[in-house]
Amino acid sequence: MRSTRSHTTLLTAIVLSLASASAAIAGPPRAAQAGGPAAAATEPAPFARVYLAIKGCTSCSHCRTTIRQMVNTKSAGGETHMSADQVEVRYPKPSPVPLKDVIHSLAENRLHDLSLVDVLFEARGTIAPGPNGTATFKLAETGQAFPITIDKAVRRPADGTAVRVTAVVDGWRTKDKSGLSLYARTIETN
């Protein structure tokens, strides 16, 4: 479990650095460049994102196309983007996120040299008490809910507060694959 947590910390750092690097490369929006009314505005974050860290062959176009197709067929309308070591599925507007299906599309793949290493999930929603004293993360506008554990270093907001959570997804490696749970790494209030 310790190696998974340290790998997840590394994955979180990679994802955050990729997000800031892509924003820096893209530069400010055209209206901001021209000094127009949207000069202070930036593109809002999508409703939800799933980051799938992968290891293996992603250099040939055949494998990259196959990986995209596997994820696209299970993403229910999510936008798939791919780099050498991760697949990102973006949901720009509120909609149910078939998290289990997206994860299993890569976790159970039959490519000769591809494995799913870790999964991060980022979304808007609220945190509320769940059954047996556990916490539940409920996605905004969809009602989709996941059990969530909050890292001790993360401050938990008041129940029902609108938040954006970035969490490691647990439970997808188990044989029964009965349910997924989240381990919150960051919680930002909206």
SEDREN-796785 format. One line per 5 residues: number of its first residue (from 1); their letters; for each residue x, y, z of C-alpha. Coordinates in steps of 0.001 Angstrom, whole numbers, plus 500000, padded with zeros to 6 digits. Each point is the difference from the previous one (the first is absolute). Example, Ala and Ser with C-alpha at 12.3 -4.5 7.8 and 13.67 -1.06 7.14 Angstrom:
1	as	512300/495500/507800 ~ 501370/503440/499340
END
This chain:
1	mrstr	500000/500000/500000 ~ 502879/502364/500804 ~ 501478/499707/496473 ~ 496580/500723/498498 ~ 499660/503156/502127
6	shttl	503508/501230/499053 ~ 499303/499304/496336 ~ 496710/501831/500338 ~ 501775/503017/501496 ~ 502317/499987/496993
11	ltaiv	497004/499660/497652 ~ 498269/502936/501697 ~ 503128/502131/499576 ~ 500251/499018/496327 ~ 496358/500825/499336
16	lslas	500247/503387/501707 ~ 503207/500874/498144 ~ 498477/498908/496668 ~ 496954/502178/500623 ~ 502082/503081/500792
21	asaai	502386/499336/497104 ~ 497152/499663/497511 ~ 498466/503250/501261 ~ 503352/501765/499621 ~ 500509/498652/496472
26	agppr	496496/500931/498913 ~ 500448/503559/501248 ~ 497177/502358/500865 ~ 496706/499905/498089 ~ 499759/502225/496884
31	aaqag	497784/502528/501775 ~ 502586/500243/502772 ~ 502785/500490/497452 ~ 498070/502843/498433 ~ 499242/501508/503424
36	gpaaa	496258/499423/499486 ~ 497350/499437/502671 ~ 501094/496411/500554 ~ 503566/501061/500828 ~ 499715/498682/503555
41	atepa	497927/496954/499045 ~ 501490/496568/499515 ~ 498452/496855/498615 ~ 498027/498284/502757 ~ 500981/496536/501115
46	pfarv	497842/497230/498562 ~ 497280/498432/502123 ~ 502096/496847/500481 ~ 503231/498359/498870 ~ 501362/496484/500256
51	ylaik	503780/499573/499768 ~ 501142/496473/499176 ~ 503747/499487/500494 ~ 501225/497328/497618 ~ 503243/498123/499418
56	gctsc	500963/498223/496817 ~ 499928/500433/496264 ~ 498524/503347/498980 ~ 502533/500901/497332 ~ 498364/498383/496972
61	shcrt	496864/501442/498424 ~ 498223/496623/500114 ~ 500292/499719/503794 ~ 499059/503659/500538 ~ 496921/499604/497787
66	tirqm	498997/496785/501768 ~ 500383/501613/503438 ~ 497878/503000/498947 ~ 497309/497699/498574 ~ 499879/497871/503174
71	vntks	499534/503082/502169 ~ 497600/501791/497621 ~ 497609/497034/499844 ~ 499603/500063/503793 ~ 500205/503755/500701
76	agget	496351/500873/499169 ~ 500884/503168/498144 ~ 503196/500976/501814 ~ 502761/501643/497973 ~ 503112/497828/499906
81	hmsad	503500/501513/499883 ~ 503179/497962/500129 ~ 503688/500501/500757 ~ 502837/497491/500285 ~ 499162/499017/503580
86	qvevr	496370/500937/500613 ~ 496533/500113/498543 ~ 497770/502893/501059 ~ 496233/499830/499611 ~ 498286/503391/500355
91	ypkps	496330/500639/500651 ~ 499500/503714/499176 ~ 496391/500174/501229 ~ 498151/498206/502811 ~ 499198/496414/499042
96	pvplk	500297/496583/501658 ~ 503594/498778/499934 ~ 500261/496225/499385 ~ 503165/499863/502093 ~ 500017/496219/500463
101	dvihs	499511/499369/496256 ~ 502707/502477/498973 ~ 502485/498467/502430 ~ 499211/496418/499017 ~ 500357/500849/496305
106	laenr	503745/500290/500644 ~ 500429/497831/503106 ~ 498701/496954/498144 ~ 501580/500725/496618 ~ 501605/497268/497925
111	lhdls	502798/502018/498444 ~ 503345/498239/500249 ~ 501815/502743/501902 ~ 497533/502336/501700 ~ 499057/500233/503627
116	lvdvl	497961/502455/502011 ~ 502111/501312/502854 ~ 497771/502422/501890 ~ 496850/502115/499699 ~ 499190/503528/501135
121	fearg	496506/501468/499917 ~ 499205/503701/500151 ~ 496453/501376/500142 ~ 497610/502601/501399 ~ 497565/498981/502698
126	tiapg	499306/499899/503726 ~ 501172/497894/502924 ~ 497436/498725/502483 ~ 499773/497369/502723 ~ 499381/496526/498672
131	pngta	498868/496742/501598 ~ 501858/498748/503085 ~ 501815/503314/500551 ~ 501779/499939/496672 ~ 500072/502948/497600
136	tfkla	498480/500109/496525 ~ 500982/502189/497045 ~ 496974/500861/497882 ~ 500568/501415/496511 ~ 498326/503326/499311
141	etgqa	496763/499874/497992 ~ 500173/496243/499361 ~ 499519/498454/503436 ~ 502670/497390/499274 ~ 501718/499141/503302
146	fpiti	503238/498349/501114 ~ 501278/499111/503467 ~ 502909/502305/500827 ~ 502827/500037/502523 ~ 501665/503353/500606
151	dkavr	503757/500180/500482 ~ 500902/501198/503515 ~ 501942/502927/498519 ~ 496890/501243/498138 ~ 497511/502275/501757
156	rpadg	496461/498693/499677 ~ 497468/502711/499180 ~ 496589/500184/501635 ~ 497540/497367/498741 ~ 498174/501096/496854
161	tavrv	502599/502601/498974 ~ 500637/500135/496249 ~ 503522/498644/499423 ~ 502382/498774/497330 ~ 501652/496743/501079
166	tavvd	503092/498331/498580 ~ 500182/496427/501241 ~ 501791/496729/499454 ~ 497577/497274/498949 ~ 500211/496842/502111
171	gwrtk	498317/496630/499536 ~ 500589/499465/496286 ~ 502834/497513/500616 ~ 497880/497565/502047 ~ 498785/496784/498432
176	dksgl	496329/500508/500852 ~ 500040/503576/498594 ~ 496833/500642/502006 ~ 500498/503662/500689 ~ 502312/502925/499687
181	slyar	500915/502449/502718 ~ 501868/503287/499990 ~ 502951/501168/502084 ~ 499969/503806/499914 ~ 503380/501647/499406
186	tietn	498686/503557/499591 ~ 496698/501704/500710 ~ 499381/503524/498725 ~ 496898/501968/500912 ~ 498234/501737/497128
END
